């Protein structure tokens, strides 16, 4: 073409969680039965939506207002409801005008980074959730800047490293927290979140806290500290939604809560640009907004959440029991969300290791796509070809750690146990196929 029409950040867009699906579907065509452990969709993995939730949605559909546009920021009665929940936590106070609905958090994430000044950066955790890391990197046309989560310390972050990176890079304007974390399942304590807020305050930064999994916690000793409770007067954005909690991922319904917009004129202008962009889009989906207060105040809702969390907790324990004695890997405990990230110990992987793939066409396909692949990606694709178990390589989460992420979503616990036992067996087989020389 006459001019280069490609955005400078286009090369930074990557989403292996869904990218691996194309390869898995090809293997499926070749006769490999696929076990989808790559994506966080509880409904696709067999979770049943309670009839009482469906009844509330059906009743709302009968009203004409569910077919109409909502206001740009969202349904006022729902925003009032959510503002009251925030204000009852005893921290920062907000009004309904501080809440904006989006078509899922993917939409919100895109807006938050797109309308940030191109020279401003947001530092985020590594391993990183690709929607955040890709969007932040794309907006700047440069690799996402990260702080390290430590598998040997239960995926907690290194606060000293975080501060050192902020101190040495004046372009950093914000800090991203994902709590509970995807892909690691770690839950950060009130003390940890408070220390991150202290760093933000010290360097005049804002905070983005992705809290989509805030009600999915199954370690009884842990309680999720929301950003609203500890942020004080520091500017910030909390991101929330219903896709994982109800669960209703197909609703594409998420929202942001803006904190302390009035405390900083530049932050206020930035938030205005996000709202203006939303106005051009008109609005977000109406129906799910309308039912949020009705569903979450129903006395059956807490029972529903507790049952879900108990199931995820049991499966997290199954993974820990089965994998903990497997040589060559680190298996950090998970406390929230519905993911676990397993790390191969340094020096255990090499490019000579293989798994036996019985299907000749599948073997040929796998060996073609793993050429020049990182070592953990080689393992994940060999596992996929040999067993049909579809995981995501940890290196795809903007991480220099080698490993894989799995979900805790399989509704059949016996089948889930078989999947984890198979993964353990294949890790041993893979590592022994050509032992590391280190």
C-alpha positions, -999 to +999 in steps of 0.1 A: +000+000+000+010+036-004+014+041+033+021+018+062-014+013+077-003-011+105-004+002+141+030+003+158+017-019+185+001-046+163+029-070+169+023-070+206-012-085+204-012-121+215-037-144+231-024-180+233-053-190+255-075-190+224-047-192+199-041-229+208-077-237+200-070-235+163-043-261+166-064-283+189-093-282+165-070-294+137-058-323+159-095-330+166-101-333+128-072-358+127-089-380+153-075-367+186-101-364+214-096-329+230-100-321+267-103-283+269-083-271+299-072-238+283-100-213+288-118-200+318-154-206+308-173-225+336-204-229+314-184-246+286-169-270+312-203-281+324-212-258+353-250-256+355-267-222+360-292-226+389-328-225+377-336-196+401-310-174+383-325-184+350-360-175+363-348-140+373-334-135+338-365-148+321-387-125+341-366-095+332-367-104+296-405-101+297-401-064+305-397-041+275-368-022+291-345-052+286-347-046+249-337-009+251-305+009+251-291+016+286-276+049+296-240+053+285-226+046+319-251+019+326-285+014+344-287+040+371-304+018+397-277-009+393-249+017+396-266+030+428-267-005+441-230-012+433-219+022+447-236+013+480-218-020+482-185-002+477-193+024+503-203-001+529-168-015+529-156+014+550-130+027+526-132+052+497-166+066+489-181+067+454-212+078+436-231+061+408-213+085+384-180+068+393-192+035+378-192+027+341-204-005+324-186-021+295-193-051+272-172-074+293-139-065+310-121-071+277-139-040+264-130-021+296-093-032+294-091-020+258-105+014+267-083+019+297-050+014+278-061+029+245-069+062+260-038+064+282-011+088+269+011+067+246+042+077+266+027+065+299+031+029+309+013+006+334+035-020+350+018-053+356+025-088+371+044-116+354+031-141+346+006-117+330-030-121+319-026-116+281-056-093+276-039-068+299-003-073+288-011-072+251-034-042+253-009-022+274+020-032+251+000-024+220-010+011+232+027+020+236+042+000+208+066-016+232+068-048+253+047-048+285+067-038+316+063-063+344+071-070+380+078-106+391+055-131+408+076-157+426+064-194+423+088-205+451+070-181+474+034-189+466+033-165+436+036-135+459+052-104+443+086-089+450+077-055+463+113-043+463+117-052+426+084-035+418+096-002+435+130-005+418+114-007+384+091+022+391+120+043+404+142+036+374+114+042+348+097+076+349+073+066+321+055+043+345+023+060+355+002+032+369+004-002+386-018-032+376-030-057+403-050-088+394-065-101+427-072-130+429-047-135+402-050-150+368-031-172+358-017-181+393-047-183+416-029-163+443-049-140+467-032-109+479-037-099+515-049-065+527-013-058+538+001-066+504-024-044+486-018-017+511+019-018+504+013-015+466-009+016+474+019+031+494+043+027+465+017+043+441+013+072+465+050+077+469+056+079+431+023+097+422+009+068+403-027+054+398-037+018+403-057-006+382-071-035+402-087-063+382-111-079+407-132-101+384-125-131+407-130-113+440-158-137+451-140-168+440-118-177+470-116-211+487-088-208+512-108-201+544-079-182+559-079-157+530-102-127+524-098-106+493-089-071+501-106-049+476-088-018+463-116+004+476-109-006+512-072+004+512-067+030+485-071+061+507-067+092+485-047+075+457-064+076+422-075+041+410-098+019+390-113-014+401-126-037+374-155-061+381-180-083+363-203-113+363-187-136+338-169-158+363-191-153+394-227-160+381-212-174+358-224-157+326-195-150+303-217-147+273-235-117+288-203-096+282-211-075+312-183-058+333-178-024+349-152-002+364-153+017+397-133+050+396-117+061+429-105+096+438-111+111+404-113+145+421-079+142+437-059+146+405-068+168+375-048+146+350-064+114+362-098+131+360-092+141+323-080+105+316-112+091+330-133+116+310-116+104+278-127+068+287-163+079+293-163+099+261-152+069+242-179+049+257-204+075+247-194+071+211-201+034+214-236+043+229-239+018+257-233-017+270-257-047+271-289-039+291-303-072+303-274-084+325-272-050+342-309-051+351-306-085+369-274-079+389-292-065+420-319-091+419-295-121+416-268-109+441-293-100+468-312-133+466-305-154+497-296-183+475-267-164+459-243-168+488-251-206+489-245-207+452-211-191+456-200-212+485-209-244+466-188-232+436-159-223+458-159-256+476-158-274+443-128-253+431-111-258+464-115-296+462-100-297+427-071-274+437-064-300+464-065-328+439-039-311+418-016-304+447-018-340+460-012-356+426+015-333+413+034-324+445+056-355+443+063-351+405+100-345+400+111-314+380+082-290+388+071-264+413+034-266+423+024-234+442-008-235+462-038-217+446-062-198+468-087-181+445-099-178+409-100-212+391-065-216+377-032-232+387+001-224+372+028-251+373+065-242+368+092-265+354+124-262+375+154-245+359+173-268+336+147-296+334+134-288+299+154-291+266+146-293+229+152-330+226+124-342+249+093-358+234+061-377+241+050-406+220+021-397+197+003-428+184-017-409+157+008-405+129-009-375+113-012-358+147+025-365+153+035-349+120+013-319+127+027-314+163+063-317+152+057-291+125+043-265+148+069-269+176+098-260+154+117-231+172+090-231+200+100-223+236+105-255+257+073-252+277+053-247+245+070-279+231+057-298+262+022-284+259+019-293+222+034-328+227+009-333+256-019-321+233-010-345+205-004-375+228-034-371+252-057-344+238-053-324+270-052-287+260-032-265+284-016-231+279+022-226+281+032-203+309+056-184+286+025-172+268+017-151+299+045-127+292+068-147+315+103-160+313+092-189+335+085-222+318+054-241+327+017-243+320-017-231+333-046-254+338-081-247+349-101-261+378-134-261+359-140-297+348-174-305+364-168-343+365-143-347+394-134-383+383-126-371+348-107-341+363-086-365+385-078-386+354-067-354+336-043-344+364-030-380+368-023-381+330-005-348+331+017-361+360+025-393+341+033-374+309+056-349+328+077-378+341+077-394+306+087-362+289+115-353+313+129-388+311+128-389+273+160-369+272+171-358+307+186-324+311+224-322+310+225-295+337 
